[in-house]
Amino acid sequence: MVPAIEDASIDTTTANGRLIFAFFTGLAEFKHELIVERTRAGLESTRACGRHDGRPFKMTPARLRLTQAALGRPETEVAEPGVPRQTLYRHVTSKGEIRPDGETLLARWARAAS
């Protein structure tokens, strides 16, 4: 029969308590560093394969070209389902010209296609 442990707390006022506390702290830090190291290695591996991590992009080259054509005509009101207005204007100016984020989007999709 195993005796019941009445007081399972660590008394950090004694040398033994501080040693046990330091040991558990060291194990927790070691485990945390292992998780961080493995996460970074996984992200690097994903990027090396050409994939990106995170949420998929709402804006596609087809939507970009459609928005660019629509904004080129002054009577057109921009409303693309599934893409917020802010995202549209981040990629295309109000005159239908492609902004730097739009250029980056097209370059990224061209690299992925090849």
N, C-alpha and C positions, 0 to 999 in steps of 0.2 A: 504494500500500500504506500502511495506517495503522500508525503505530508503536504498539507495545504499551505500555500504561501499567503501569509496575512498581509504583509507590506511589500508590494512589488515595486515601490518607487526607488529611485536612485538617490542616495544621500550624497550630495555634491560637497558637503562640508568636510568629508573624510577623504583621505588619499585614495582609498579603494573606489569610492564613488566617482571621484574625478577621473580616475583611470578608465573606468567602465564608460563614463560619459564621453571621454575623449575617443575611446575605441569606437563607440557607436557613431559618433560624429564623423570620424575618419571613414567609416564604411559608407555612410550616407553621401559624403562628398565624392568618394570613389565611384559609387553607383551613378551619381549625377554626371560626373565627367565621362563615364562610359557611354551614357545615353547621348550626351552632346556630341561626343566623338563619332558615334555610329550614325547619328542624324546627319552630321556634316558629310560623312563619307557617302551616305545614301543620296544626298542632294547633289554632290559632285558627280556621282555615277549617273544620275538622271540627266544632268546637264551635258555630260560627255556623250550620252546617247542621242542628244539633240532634242530632248523633250524638256518642256518647262514645267515647273511646279506651280501649283496654285490654281486659281479659278480660271476656266476657259474664257477667252476674250469674246465679248459680245460683238465687236466690230470685225467684219470680214472684208476682204477686198471687194467682193460683190456689193456689199452694203455701202462701202466707201465710194465706189464709182456711182452707184445709184444716188447717193446723197449729193455727191459732187455735181452730177447732172441736174438734179432737182434744184440745188441752190444757184445754179447758173442762170436759171430763169426767175426773174423777180416776183412773178405772180404765184410761185409755188410756195406752199407752206410745208415745212419739214415735219414729218411724223413717220418714223420708222418703228414698226412694232417690235418690242423687245429690246430696244436700244434707247437709253435716256438721251434727252436733248443735249445735255452737257457733254456726253460722249461723242455725239455727232459733231458738235462745234469744236471739240478738242482736236478732231482729225481734219475738219474742213472749215474754211472761213465762210462768212455769210455771203461771199461772192462766188463760192464754189471752188476756191483754190485750195490745194492740199497743204496742210500745215506739217511741221516736222514730225509730229506723232503719226500722221497719215503716211508719210514717207517711210518711217520706221516699220509700220504695220505692213506695207507692201513689200519691203525688203525682207522682213521676217517670213512672210508667206512664200516669197520667191525662193528663199533658202530651204524652206521645208519641202517645197515641191520638187526641188532638184535632188 
